[in-house]
Amino acid sequence: MKNTMRVLLFLILAFTVQINFAQSKSDNPTFVLVHGAWHGGWCWKDVKENLIKEDFATYTPSLSGMGEHRHNLNDSISLKTHILDIISLIVMEDLENVVLVGHSYAGSVITGVADSIPERLNKLIFLDAMLVHDGESPITSEPRSEQLKKMKVFDKKEHFAPISSTYFGVSDIEKVEWVNARLTPQPYMTFGQPLQLQHAFGNGLPMVYIACTNPQLSVLKDRSDALKNKPGWKYLTLNTGHDAMITMPNELSVMLMELAK
């Protein structure tokens, strides 16, 4: 009789743990944070730690040829490659209910991901990001003056050399050194390849734009300003420079968790 009771109690406990685990797993969406040009998954270090502490499963992949994959940099890496990087991560890890965050250049990446696997996504968050529409490349989505600068490099088929993190609004000397030591060349085809969409921009998913306004990069301002009162968009600001995950990680983390509710 005692053994029977023990087995019964064990089964009840196991069943309760399984239910609680399933509930906790479904309560919070999963974050996939996609870095911008010249960066890698490393740039989300503080934000990732904050989100995990609050029980959000969080992935911070480095795109092909970048971050810890810099040794694999080659001419065949394109915007489509980076889109497939994120699609493959989500599918292989069997992720669902994903809050997909794209910083800067990665705005074009998460747009392409949403076009393919919207059923696995919860929301798109564009963090001071490029807004690239069907048939545009990241280069052609920018103001004409910036297009001319980048096209000179693209036409030569040269990878885009890193820019100092001071351009991204990082001013603390230690952080500038830390970021600059990790920046890697940007594969040229990721900027030059047009984005091909089969559906409307965002593919029906809720969309949020977070503008980093102190100061905001001029190459992003016109398109992001147009979203302030645009239906289908939630527009927010952070009083920091472009690399908010470096300069204001705690405030950004709180904002992301609020948006995930």
N, C-alpha and C positions, 0 to 999 in steps of 0.2 A: 504493500500500500504506500509506504514511504517513497519507494522508488518511482511508483506511478505519479505521485504528487510532484516529485522533483522534476520528472520529465515534463509534466504538464506546466509547471512553473517556468521551466526553461523555454518551452515552446511559446508561452505567453510573452515572456521577456523578449525573445528573439523577434516575435511578430511585432511587438511594440516598438522595438529599436528600428525595425525595417520600415514601419509606418512613419516614425519620426524622421528617419533619414530621407525618405521619399518626400516628406513635406518640406524639410529644410532645403532639399535639393531644388524643389519647385518654387519655393517662396522667392528666392532671389534669382534674377537673371544672371547669365554669365557674361562677363566683359571680355571682348577681344579688342585690344588697343593696338592700332596700326600706326607706326611711326612715319614721319615725313622724310623728305629728301635728305640725303647725306647722313641720316641718323640710323639707329638700330633699336631693337627691343630694349636695349639697356637704358634708353632715355626715360622709360616709364618706371624705373626702379622704385622711387618713393611712392608714386601713385599706386603701383601694384601692391606694395606692402600695406598701404592704407586700406585698399579695397579688400584684400585677403583678411585683414584683421576684423573686418565687418562681415565676414562670411560670404563674400562674393568670389566665386571662382573667376580667375583672371588669367588671360593669356596675353603675352606680349611678344609675338613672333618677330624675328628679323627677316626682312624680305630678301629674296635671292640676290646674292652679290654684295650684301650690305651687312653691317655689324659683324658678328662672328662668322658670317659667310663671305667676308671680303675676299678670301682666297679663291672664291669661285666666280669672281667678276669676269664677265665675258660679253662679247658683242651681241649675243643672241637674247640676252635678258631684256624684256620689254615690259610695257604696261600690262599686257595680257599675262605675262609670267607672274607678275606681282599679284594680279587679281586671282590667278589660279593658286598661288601660295596660300592665300587666305581661304579660298573655297576648300582647298584640300585639307587645311588644318581643321576647319569646322566639320567637314564630313568625316575625316579620319578619327577625330576625337568624339564624334557623334554628339556634337553640341547643338542644343536647341535653346530657344528663348534668349538669343544672343543680342546684347547691346553692342553694336559695332561702332567703334570710335575711330575716326580717321583724322590725323593731324596733317595740316599743310598739304603736300603732294598727295597724301593718302586719301584725300577727299575723292580723287579720281578712282582710287583702288576700291574703296567701299561702295562707290556708286556702281562699279562693275560687278562686285560681289552681290549686291542687292538685286541686280538685274537677273542673276542666275539662280539664287537660292533664297528667295524672300521668305519661304515657309520656315526657315530655321532662325529667322531674325525677329527681334522684338522692336528695335528702334535703330535709327542711324543718327549718329552725333558727329557733326563736322566741326572739329576744333581748329578754328582759324585756318580753314581748309580751302583748297582750290575747289571751285564748282565747275566741273568739266561736263559738257553736254554731248549728246550723240554726235559723232563726226568730228568733234574737237579733240585736240591733243592737249596735254597740260601746257605746252608752249602756246598754242593758238588761243587758249582760254585767257591768257594774260594780256595786259595793255600792249599796244603796238610797240612802244619803245623797248619793253622787256622782251618781246618776241624777237626783235632784231638782234639783241645781244645773244640770246640762246641759240638762234638759228645759225649763227656763225660757228658755234661749237658743234651743233648737231650736223651741219653740212660736212664738217670734217670727220664725222664719226668718232669724235673724241668724247670720253666719259667726262661728265661735269665735275670739275675739281671742287672740293669742299670750300664753303664760305665760313669765315670765323663766326663763332657763336654770338659775338657781339651784335652781328646783323640780326640775330633772332631775339634780341632783347635781353641777353644774359649779360649782366654787368659785374656781378661778384667775381673777383679775380680767381678765386679757387674753383668756382664753377665753370668759368670760362676755360681754364686750363683743363679741367676734367672733361668737358664736352669736346673741346678741340682735339684732344688726344684720341677721341673715339670716332670722330667724323670720318666717313669714307667716301670715295668717289661715287657719283650717281650714274648708273648705266644710262647711256645717252638715249636708247630707244624707249626708256620709261617716260621721258619727257616728250619724245617726238611721235610716238605711235598714237593714232587717233583711237578714241574710245568708241566701241561699237555696242550700242544698246538695242535690245529687242523690245523694251517696254519704256513707259514714261519714266523720267528721272525719279529715282527713289522707289519705283515699282510698288507704290501704294503704302509704303511703310511710314510711320511717324518720323518726322525729321526735325532735328534741332541744329541750330548754328550757334556756336560760341565764338564771338569775336574777341580777340585779345587787343585791347585798345590803347595800351600805354608803352610804346606807340603801336598802332596797327600798320602792318606792311601795306604800302601803297598799291602793290600788285594785287591785293585781295580786296581792298576797300570797296570799289565800285559794285562788285557783284554781291558782296556780303551786305552792304547797305540796302540793296534792293530787296532783301528778305525781311526787313524790319516789320513790314505790315503785309507780307505776302501770305495768302491762304495756304495752309498745309505746312507752315513752318513755325517753329518756336525760336525766337531770337533772344540770345542772352549775351552778356559781356563779362569779361574779366579784366580788371584794371592791372594788366601786366603785359609784358612783351610776348612775342610770338611763341617762344618755347615755354608755355605755361607749366608744363609738367616738370620743368627744371626750376623755374623762377617762383612758382606759386603752387607746389604740388598738393599741399593740404587743402587749400581753397578749391582747387580743381577737383580733388577727390570728393569733397562734400557735394559739389555741384553734380558730379556724375552720379553719385548715390541717390541724390534727390531726383534726378531725371530718370533713374531706373525704377522708381516706385510706380 
